[in-house]
Amino acid sequence: MDKGTPGAILLKDYRPPAHLIETVDLRFDLRDDVTTVRATLTVRRNPACAEAQDAADTVEHPPLVLDGQRLELVSVALDGRALTPDCYTVDADRLTIPHVPDAFTLETVVRIKPQENTALEGLYTSSGNYCTQCEAEGFRKITYFPDRPDVMARYSTRIEADKARYPVLLSNGNPVDSGDCPDGRHWARWEDPFPKPCYLFALVAGNLRCVEDRFRTRSGRDVALRIYVEPGNEDKVDHAMASLKRSMAWDEEVFGLEYDLDIFNIVAVSDFNMGAMENKSLNVFNTKYVLAKPETATDQDFLNIEAVVAHEYFHNWTGNRVTCRDWFQLSLKEGLTVFRDQEFSADMHSRPVKRIAEVQRLRTVQFPEDASAMAHPVRPDSYVEINNFYTPTVYDKGAEVIRMIHTLLGRERFRKGMDLYFARHDGQAVTCDDFVAAMADASGVDLAQFSLWYRQAGTPVLDVAGAYDAAARTYRLTVRQSVPPTPGQPAKQPMHIPLAMGLTGPDGRDLPLRLAGEDAAAGTGRVLEIRRAEEVFEFVDVPARPVPSLLRGFSAPVRLKTDLSDADLAFLMAHDSDAFNRWEAGQTLGTRILLGMIAGGGNGTLPDAYVRAMEALLEDAAADPAFAAQALVLPGEAYLATQMEVVDPVAIHEAREAARRALATALRPRWLATYRANAGNEPFAVDAAAIGRRALKNLSLAYLMALGDDEALGLCVGQFHGAHAMTDAIAALQFLADTDTPEREAALGAFHDRWKDEPLVMDKWFMVRATSKRADALADVTRLLAHPAFEIRNPNKVYALIGAFAGGNPVRFHAADGAGYAFLADQVLRIDPINPQVAARLMGPFSRLRRFDTGRQDLMRAQLRRIVAQSGLSPDVYEVASKSLG
């Protein structure tokens, strides 16, 4: 690309489309050498724009401007009249027709080559099958069209292809007709009755097998549910199908939302940039989020499949029926739908454990983004390449913003807000402000200040201090908030923050809460609303010094600083009635200890009180193994990095390993007993209890393996060879991969030989090797680039090997010699011409370079300068690299 900075798209420059499209008729002729696409559009001038133009006394009608990239234009006809080249202009990005009437029909014919489309945007091929990915701006690579989400039309699609090679022909909506052609080809026609933006268009043609089930809606309609997979994978879709049915039932029960068509299709493809795509009635999924059986998929795979299936199904209303006006409003659909799938998963399994997982991801992925050069608000003000803003901020922080509204309004009023949102905006493309307005109007709650969460970047900091007055029997809580500066936003306004809390008495029970001026206590837990830079809350009739339990359930995405002592944290670990805060107290205490060890050069011992608190959790583990398996894990290396002014990945790793060995040594008999108590061959089940027992067993084995003795090694090898479920096999393999033993190579070889024909399982093998903490990890990863199972064009493979090393192995990626940085830059430059989206996503570790010492910063900057200097660089990679350089 040109060495100049690509032009940024600005939210403030939004204008409604000059023309609207009422209907779209698409005809695809799929051939080996080229695909021909005939598009017939019924177009009319946008009345809103026409009125504004008339008011300005402007006579000239606006030209018709259609987006298009990598299209070979064959012909253009307006109202049936063929246009000659002097009637329009074509460049690399658009087709412009200067003179058009107020209403007309436009027909274009283009040729495209899906077989050469390695970027996996638009129409492309995967394992010999055709499929599409149009979000965000892929439709312009299929045909000329106003490729923006606020142009909504009704689509009909005719697909023609070779019948023997592509027996399945699918698109959005309902199948209305099909037939055979005289030359061994066939065709199918689909019609979608609901207006949609072009990013929701989908087409699939291929040799696929269908697994079918049915769902009866609450109004009594039967919906056909079909999952299409490549031959041989039919036995791996039961869990995905069951997850879909549970999602449909849950959405009816919790939000009153019923599916609106008679058919719902899912197609699993092996080459896909995202997890899945919610195209109306034809969801296209990465195979990773569909295919599973106990022998090939881990517990986390099963949970991810359930969550992603739910997420894409829930988009039918929050994203499809009501969509976003422009891509700046992306969190309108994504943040809201993530919140909905999180609530679904919490209802299906353990709510506290689910919340812990959400917060861990937020802190290790989104918080660092908020503190990096790529920081942006939930609703960005600008972008160069929209694909770069499918970020943790838009998705995960966006979901936290919705959760805060839910917390402030309560379940009942939140539901009223959702009902009003759909009543107002069904069939429309709207904004985040429209959603907040519906919530405010339905509840009567003023959310004007709260809307800053959509406009201000950065992670707020809450500094909380408590003071108990024994004589007055009062407890004063002082809360100060601040929001750090971020690129383009040096000064911030105070946020509206819900602080859920309670006061825990000396007996471990929650105390009644009554604020000064209140007539009576309002229960034992409440939500304090923080609106100013400093707030003071005085609780009265407090019989003894309490320990405050703050930010219960992680009620806001903030960094919390408190004056709680180590003894207070140990007390909350044992007694807090909020399960999340019990875990949080342990993580906070563990973080303090580990940071102290790091500051001391990795030396030091674990305080006895901390060891005893962990022992108490281990003693009670059988009561809730899923929670225990989370609470007994030391703070992770990625999280510890976020707590340091200057990140030292080697010191972090060494201190955490020393702490693991200390805990393993101190509690070895209990780890051993816990492992054996949970090591029975019970029937496989995907429920909170069974998942929890497996997690607790494997955590116990991890601690035992930290000791490196023969007994632990024997248990690990025995588990690897005797495992009936992938969860246990991959856990044992991961532990062995960090050792320097003959058993390591034997296990890696045996796993490879057994699963070399299963692509998704081989991704796990790549990931295990890429995240090994051995000194030769980078050399191993480099060798594996030439492995027959690795394919540089397949995103799953790239993320499993290159992404796992760069993002999941900090101690080796951040080696002081900079070899990891050079390796990543090499791979980014290699992948960018193939798939810019994937290349840009690999660069996340570079965007946080300012957190490291000057030596590592200089080494990363050198690689970023090398990337930026590359001729022909994509806007995707250029934007991340240039912003990271600053």
Secondary structure, 3 states (H helix, E strand, C coil): CCCCCCCCEEHHHCCCCCEEEEEEEEEEEECCCCEEEEEEEEEEECHHHHHHHHHCCCCCCCCEEEECCCCEEEEEEECCEECCHHHCEECCCEEEECCCCCEEEEEEEEEECHHHCCCCCEEEEECCEEEEECCCCCHHHCCCECCCCCCEEEEEEEEEEECCCCCEEEECCEEEEEEECCCCEEEEEEEEEEEEEHHHCCEEEECCEEEEEEEECCCCCEEEEEEEECCCCHHHCHHHHHHHHHHHHHHHHHHCCCCCCCEEEEEEECCCCCCEECCCCEEEEEHHHCCCCCCCCCHHHHHHHHHHHHHHHHCCCECCCEEECCHHHHHHHHHHHHHHHHHHHHHHCCHHHHHHHHHHHHHHHHHHHHCCCCCCCCCCCEECCHHHHCCHHHHHHHHHHHHHHHHHHCHHHHHHHHHHHHHHHCCCEECHHHHHHHHHHHHCCCCCCCCHHHHCCCCCEEEEEEEEECCCCEEEEEEEEECCCECCECCCCCCCEEEEEEEECCCCCECCCCECCCCCCCCCEEEEEECCCEEEEEECCCCCCCEEEECCCCCCCCEEEECCCHHHHHHHHHHCCCHHHHHHHHHHHHHHHHHHHHHCCCCCCCCHHHHHHHHHHHHCHHHCHHHHHHHCCCCCHHHHHHCCCCECHHHHHHHHHHHHHHHHHHCHHHHHHHHHHCCCCCCCCCCHHHHHHHHHHHHHHHHHHHHCCHHHHHHHHHHHHHCCCHHHHHHHHHHHHCCCCHHHHHHHHHHHHHHCCCHHHHHHHHHHHHCCCCCCHHHHHHHHCCCCCCCCCCHHHHHHHHHHHHHHCHHHHCCCCCHHHHHHHHHHHHHCCCCHHHHHHCCHHHHHHHHECHHHHHHHHHHHHHHHCCCCCCHHHHHHHHHHHC
